[in-house]
Amino acid sequence: MALLASGSGVAKVVGAISIPIITRIYTPEHMGVLSVFVAMTAMLVPFGTLAYSMALPLPKNDGLAINLAALCLISLGVMSAVFALVLSLFARPILDLLNMQTLLPYWWLLIFTVIGAGLYEILSQWATREKAFKIVAKTNVWQSVSGSFVKIGLGFLALKPLGLLLGHMVTQAGGTLSLANNFKDKFNANKRHVTIRRVLFLVKHYSVFPKYRMPSQFLLVFSVQAPLVFSAKLFGTETTGQLGLALTALALPIALFGQTTSQAYYGEIAKIGRKSPDKIRKLTKFVLIRLFMFSLIPAAILMIGGPWLFYTFLGETWIKAGVFARILAIYLMAQFVSGPIMNILNVFERQGLYLRFNVVRMILVVLVFYASYYFSFTATYTITVYSIVLTAHYSAISLKIYRLIK
């Protein structure tokens, strides 16, 4: 975890340094376009590999694992073609519905971002299988550095909001070639094991992943990205940009260990296996306590001085983003703590429970924003209700999963 966190930490520092520059190049309206672009790509990515990539650390031998990787690549190719066809036909009515007509000239970037993110997901899960955490740490740094340079460089060239969108694509897909190069010998040594029969066997053997994990992952992403999508519809591009920046800034300190801890934790509990629940429970308690303690500091700072921090470092245009960050700090802390232990459901093959969690979360999110629309809530009041409801939900999930380990 420390090794992964070192790479992630450098990446987050680079991202944090770039934000004051980016906010002085791009307007809140530009950030609003980026926010909806990020939300749409995030919702499409889980469908790319049909969640089979999440199973890559599980096979006991590389012969089966390489067949699973082949299955992921086939799925990504087919689904990307489907996305391209749908968007080529219906991009305009979809973006009109979201009040995001500005994004129409760039719909094709959604497809390239999904492909790049899908490839990186496959390779990073293989790295988790190999416990090649140093390589993953390096790619985290590369993604952040290259993405920030693209956003800033193209912004100075007045390519707005295209610079933000291309920068996000690089942030999602950067490091893919590096990961592929590191594992090419392992892939070449095992590619002879790839057969249609084995691929079809794995389609059935790991069917719980597309059946439960994929819709669960989509619903999870939906609940996270829904504020941006609904904000664009209810409150306009400027408010969406403010909210998007708040969420981006919050992700820097609170998610510092999030993804990397999740990868390392998943690698360890997959190795331990469900036949040793006592060991998993002990490790889980250790991780939960430290994640909670770590998240307290940035959450407290944002709750006390969010608006002042945004005004001081990002400029007076972004005070509203600081208000949103203050409101959302406690919710993102609860999400940060609960995120890694979701992998327990993979090891114990409880994908159905994971799906139920996410269905409940989706219903809660939709109800919050429907209430906002029906009662004409302000943006600030809406985000406050959203933060309280989701904090309670994530806390209940953490307690339920911990009790599941017997």
N, C-alpha and C positions, 0 to 999 in steps of 0.2 A: 504493500500500500504506500509506503514511504517513497519507493522508487517511482511508482506511477504518479504520485502526488507531486514529485519534484518537477516532472515534465509538465504536468497540468498547471502547477503553480507558476512556472515561467510563462506558459501560454496565457494564463489569466492576467499576469502582470502586463504582458505586452498588450493584451486587449484593453486593460484598464488605462494604460498610457495613451492608447489611440483614441479613446472616447472623447476627451476634451478637444482633440483636433477635429474629429469627425463631426461633432456637434456644432463646430464653428464653420464647417464647410457646407453641411446639409441642413435643410430646414425641418421643422416638425412634420410638414407634409411629406417630404422625402422619406423620413423615418417611418411615417405611416404606411407608405407603399412597401417599404422593406418589411415591416411587421406582418402585413398580410401575406407577402411572398413567403416569409419564413413559416407562417402558420400553414399555408397551403402545402408547401413541400414537406413539412413535418407530418402532415396528415397522410400524404401519399406514400412516404418512405416505408411504413410498416407493411404495405401491400406488395412491395417490391420483391422480397424473398419469401413472402407468405409466412414469415417468422421462422422458417427452417434454419436460418443462420443462428438463432438462439440455441439450437441443439448441437452446434459444432463442438463444444467442449465435452460432450457426453460420450460418444463412441469410444470403446476401449482400445481400438486399433486404428491406425492411420488409413488402412484400406477402406474401411467403412466411412471414415471421416472425409476422405477425398471424394467419395461418391455423394456424400451429403453436400459438399461444396459445389460439386457439379450440378446437383439439383437446385441449389440456391442461384447459380448463374443462369440456368435455364429459366427459372421463375422470373428473375430480374429482367431478362430479355423480353419475355412474353408480356409481362405486366407493363413494362416501359412502352412497348408498342401500343398496347391498349390505351394507356394514358395519352400518348401522342395523338391517337385517332380521335379520342373524345374531346380533347382540348382544341384540336384543329377545327372541330365542328361546333363546339359549344362554349368556347372561351369567352365570347362577348356576353351572352346572357348570364353566365356564371359571375363574371366580374361586375356586370350591371347590378346584379342582385346584391353584391357586397359593397356597392357604391365605390368601386375601385377601378374605374375605367382607365385610370392612368397606367395601370399594370398591363393593359391589353397588348401593347407592342412587344412585351417581354415574356409572353406566356410560354414560348419555346424554351426559355431558360429553366422553367420548372422541370422539364423532362431531363435535361442534362444534370440538374442538381440531384434529382431522384436517382439517376444512374450512378453518379459519383458517390453519393451517400450510401447507396446499396452495396457497391463494391467495397467501400471502406468498412462497412459493417461486417461483411463476410470475412475480410482479411483480419480485422481486429478481433473477431471471435476466434479465428484460427490462432492468432497470437495469444489469446487467453488460454486456448487449449495447450499451447506450447510453453505457457508461462513466460513468454518473451516480452515482459513488461517494459524493459528498457527501450525496445524498439517502439512500442506504443507511446511511451513518454516523449520520444524524439518527434514522432509524427504529430503529437498534440502541439508541440512548440511550432513546428513547421506550419501547421494549419493556421494558427493564430497570427504568426508573423506575416505570412504571405497574404492572408485575407485582409489584414489591416493595411498592408502596403497597397493592395489593389483598391480598397475603398478610398484611401487618402489620395493616391496618385490619380485615379480617374476622376475624383472629385475636383482636384486642382485643374484638370483638363475640361471641367464643366460637363462631364458626362454624368448627369444627374437625372433620375436616381439609378441609372444603369450601373454606376460604380459600386453602389451598395449591394445590388443584386449579384453582380459578378464576384464581389468580395465574399458574400455569403456562400456562393457556390464553391469557391476555393477553400473556405473554412470547413465546409462539409466533406470535400473530396480530397483535400491536400494530404499528401503522405501515402496515397494509395499505391503509387508505383514503388515507393520505398519499401512498403510492407510486402508487396508481391515479389520484389527482388530478393528480399531476405528469406523468403520461403520457397523460392523457385526450385532449389535442389530437392526439397521434401516433396513438392508437387510433381516434379519430373520422375522421382523415384517411385511414386505411388499411382501415377496416372494410368498405368497398365491395369490397375484393379478396377477402373471405372467401366461398368457394364450397365446396359439398360435394365437387366434383371435386378441388380443391386440397387440401382436408383429407385426403381418401382417398389422394391422391398422397403426402402427408407421412407418413401412417400407414405406408406401405410404405417410403418413402425412408429414414426414421429408425427402421426396425423393429428395428435392433440395440439401441436403447435399452430398449424393453420386454423384448426377448429376452435381453439380457445385463446391461444396466445396472440395471434394476429388481430382478431377483433378487440381483444383486451388492450393490446398496444395502441391500436387506433383510438379507442375510447380514452385511454390515458392521455395521448397526445391531444385529442380533441378537448379534454377538460383543461389542459394547460394552455392551448392556443385559442380556445373559444373567446376569452376576453378580447383578444385582438380582432377576431372576425366580427363579433357582435358589436364591438366598439366602433368599427368602421361603418357598420350599418346604422347604429343608433346615434353616435356622437360625432362622426365625421373623421376626416383624415388627420387633422391637427391633433385632436385628442388621442387618436390611435397612435400617432407618433410619440406623444408624451408617455403613454402607457407602455409602448414598446421599448422605449429607452429605459424606463423604470425597471422593466423585467430583465432587460439586458444587463443593466448595472447590478441588479440584485444577484444575477447568476454568477457574477465574477467572484465575490467573496464567499457566498453560501455554497456554490457548486464546485468550489476549489477541489474538494476531495470526492465529490459526488460520483461522477462516472467512473473515475479510476478506482475508487474504493469498491464500487459495485463489481467491476471486472475482477479485481483481485479476490474479493469475497466469494464471488461465484466460482472462480477457479478453485479455491480452497474447499468449499462445501461440496462441489462436484467430485473432487478427489476423495473426500471423506465418505460420501455416499449416505443414502437414507437409512442404511442399516446401523449407523452410529449416531443416533439423534442426540445423545448426551454431548458428544463432541461439538456438534453443530450448534446446540443450544448455548454451550459455554462460549464458543467463538462469537455467536450472535450477540450475546449480552455484552461482551467485550467491545464489539464494534458499535452497538447502539449507544452505549454510555459515552464513548469518545466522540461519536458524531454529534450527539446532543451538546456536549460541552464545547466542541469546536464551533458549532453554529450559533451559540449564545452571543459571542462577541460581535460579529458583524450585524446580527439582528438587532442587538441593543443599540449599536451606533446609528443604524438607519432609523430606528424608531425615535431616537432622541433628536438627531440632527439631520434627517433626510433632506428637507427643503433647503437648509443652509448649505449642505454639502453640494447639492446640485447647482445652486446659485453660484457658489464660490468657484467650483471647478469646471462647470459646464456652461455657465453663462446664465443671465437673467431670463432668457427665453425658456429655460427648462425647469423653472421652479415647480410647475405643476407635476412634472415627472418625479420630483423629490417628494411631493405629497403622496403620490401613488406608491412610491417605494416605501415610505413610512408605513402605509396601510398594509402592504403586502408582505412585509418582512416576516411576520410570525407565521403566515401561511407557507412561505417558501422554506422556512426552517423546518416545519413539520414534514414537508415533502422531501426535503434533503435527508432527514433521518430515516424516513420509511423506504426510500428508493432502493438501497442495496438489498434489504432483506426480502424484497419481492422475489429474488432469485431462489429463495427457499421453495417456492411453489413449483419451480422447474424440477428441482431435485426430488421433491416428494410427489411429483406428478399430480399436482392439484390445480391444473390449468382452469378447471371449471370455476373454482373459487376466485381465481384471478379475474376471470371474465365477470363474475358477479360484482366484484369490487368496482370494476370500471363501468359497468352498467349503472350502478348506483351513483357513481361520480358524475357520469354524463347527465343523468336525470337531475341531479342537484344543480349542475351548471346551467342547464337549460331553464330550470325553474327560476333561478336567480335572475337571469337576463330577461326571461319572459315577464317576471314581476317588474323589472326595471322598465320594460316597454309599456306594460299595462298601467302602472302607476306613475309613469313619467319621472322616474328617479333621476337625479343628477348623476354624472359620471363618478364623482367622488363617493356618493352614497352607495352606488351600485358596486364599486370595487370594495368598499368596506364590508358589505354583506357577503360578497363572494369570498373575501379573505377569511371571515369568521366561519362560514359554512365549510370551506375546504380544509381549514385547520382541524376542525372537529372530525372530519372524515378521515384524513390521513392519520390522525392520532388513533382512531378506532381501528384502522387497518393494521398499524404497527402492533397494537395489543393483540389483535386476533391472530396474526401470523406467529408471534412469539409463543402464544399458547398452543399453536398447532404442533410445535416441535415436542414430541413426547417420546 
